[in-house]
Amino acid sequence: MRTVRLEKIIETVEKLAIESCYIAKKEMTEKIDNALKIETSDLGKHVLEKLLENAQIAEKEWIPYCQDTGVAIIFVELGEEVIFDSPGFIDALNEGVRRGYKKGYLRKSIVNDPLRRENTGDNTPAIVHIKLVKGDRLRIKFCARGSGSENMSKVKMLKPAEGWEGIKSFVLETVKEAGPNPCPPIIIGLGIGGNLEKVPLLAKNALYRGIGSEHRETFYTEKEKELLEEINNLGIGPQGMGGRVTALEVHIEEAPCHIGSLPVAVVIECHAHRYREVEL
């Protein structure tokens, strides 16, 4: 068994919250820089250059590189051999969010009720997903999701007979309808299978698989490449200004499902792709 201090959890989440909103991941800036080489639109190239400039200014001046610092989503891989020095693990995660958003002067965007809509004032509660794993590993992944991309995401229950062509049609329709709203160039998380409540979580997990990584199965790697090509043929382009680069990557995560259903979820991520992860 391994004991982890809750204060360490708080400090870690606080740091992850600030860094994810202030410093663009190197993999993302490299992706955008590479996109400049294939973008055919002069306006699209100009937009990509400005995105890179914005990221540089944010890191240099230590300010958020997007005003919508989003809802805090935390994925936890919790080893079965991990114990904490006191009760209150979820409270510790939220305290880390609270401190990070206060110290980092990040916009507080959470309301305590979907209809009465009074701001909680500290961007809590976070949305927390915990997965039990073997061993004494504790991995925390922090994601800041703005509403622009989140609002463009969709779930659909397809008929099994619609198959891959039905999935592809739904993805393209979703991206086309989203247009400039999710601040392209985007990343697509595509969940396939499970059921109604599981498939969007598959898609969201897929988003944070790691920039530049490939699916563990060649079958799905080819599907990801096919979708990326067709999305970029839509002509939406950077920030919806037209051009070749609408999406940077497509990530798929799949799961077993019922013989009578084919659940599909499309989760769209903006170019900022704000997340950090750490293993304690």
NORHU-V209670 format. One record per backbone hydrogen bond with DSSP energy under -1.0 kcal/mol. NH is the residue of the N-H (numbers start at 1). CO is the residue of the C=O. Records with the same first field share a line. If there is no record, write none. Layout:
NH->CO ; CO
This chain:
2->81
4->83
9->5
10->6
11->7
12->8
13->9
14->10
15->11
16->12
17->13
18->14
19->15
20->16
22->18
23->19
29->25
30->26
31->27
32->28
33->29
34->30
35->31
36->32
37->34
39->35
45->41
46->42
47->43
48->44
49->45
50->46
51->47
52->48
53->49
54->50
55->51
56->52
57->53
58->54
59->55
60->56
61->57
63->58
65->21
69->67
71->145
73->143
74->127
75->141
76->129
77->139
78->131
79->137
80->133
81->135
82->79
83->2
85->4
92->88
93->89
94->90
95->91
96->92
97->93
98->94
99->95
100->96
101->97
102->98
103->99
104->100
105->102
106->101
112->118
117->113
120->110
127->72
129->74
131->76
133->78
139->77
140->278
141->75
142->276
143->73
144->274
145->71
150->146
151->147
153->150
154->266
156->264
158->262
162->159
163->160
166->162
167->163
168->164
169->165
170->166
171->167
172->168
173->169
174->170
175->171
176->172
177->173
178->174
179->175
181->178
183->180
186->246
187->269
188->249
189->267
190->251
191->265
192->253
193->263
194->256
199->195
202->198
203->199
204->200
205->201
206->202
207->203
209->206
213->210
221->217
222->218
223->219
224->220
225->221
226->222
227->223
228->224
229->225
230->226
231->227
232->228
234->231
239->184
240->237
241->238
242->236
246->244
248->186
251->188
253->190
255->192
261->258
262->158
264->156
265->191
266->154
267->189
269->187
271->183
276->142
278->140
280->138
